[in-house]
């Protein structure tokens, strides 16, 4: 394997690293994601790639929330809504001045774990990522299952299974519906449910320190995560 450059384009941060043949990730750099600004996001990615590879010689792969529509080539289903409806691949290649490989971040994660990670050797893999959004990828017999719309495995916009009365009709989602799994299980979803303005790491730390309100938030989160995963496993 030759040297590769990977970018994780997330809703909160953009992280890049250079992967060496021996498995080392160096250098590795993280920057904030510009919020709601498509052009600034393109430039942030370009600046990060330039810092990681000033020579411009290393192949670039980018994992992004959402997926390119097989019909139009435009990005869709991204929780970073400023990316939706945009020719992200073409714009990135033009901004970077080099070829780019672009794929859904959850698909990248699931395939990596199925090939060389925690799920190596498993016949079927459902790889879940939870962050600013909630997504997943499916790998069967070592091959990624994308589906006709390139969103197979994307469970975040399924409704929360077996909702309790107090969970109905559910929080509003950017997709236009209510009660999506992502509105409960994403980082912003946990923070909204807790209601104090604290971020998830702070909520978890408070729960571990014995705060009863934080512990109740964490218990609700665990229950919802279990229900959401059970609907997939079943």
Protein Blocks (a to p, Z undefined) as FASTA:
>chain_A
ZZdddddddfkbccdddddfkopacddddddddehiaklmmmmmmmmmmmmmmnopaccd
dddedjddfklopaehiablmlgopafklmmmmmnopacddddfklmmmmmmmmmmmmgo
iabdcdddddfbccddddeehiacebjnopghiamlgccehiafklpgbjadfkopahia
klmmmmklmmmmnonopafklmmmmmmnopaklmmmmmmmmmmmmmmmmmmmZZ
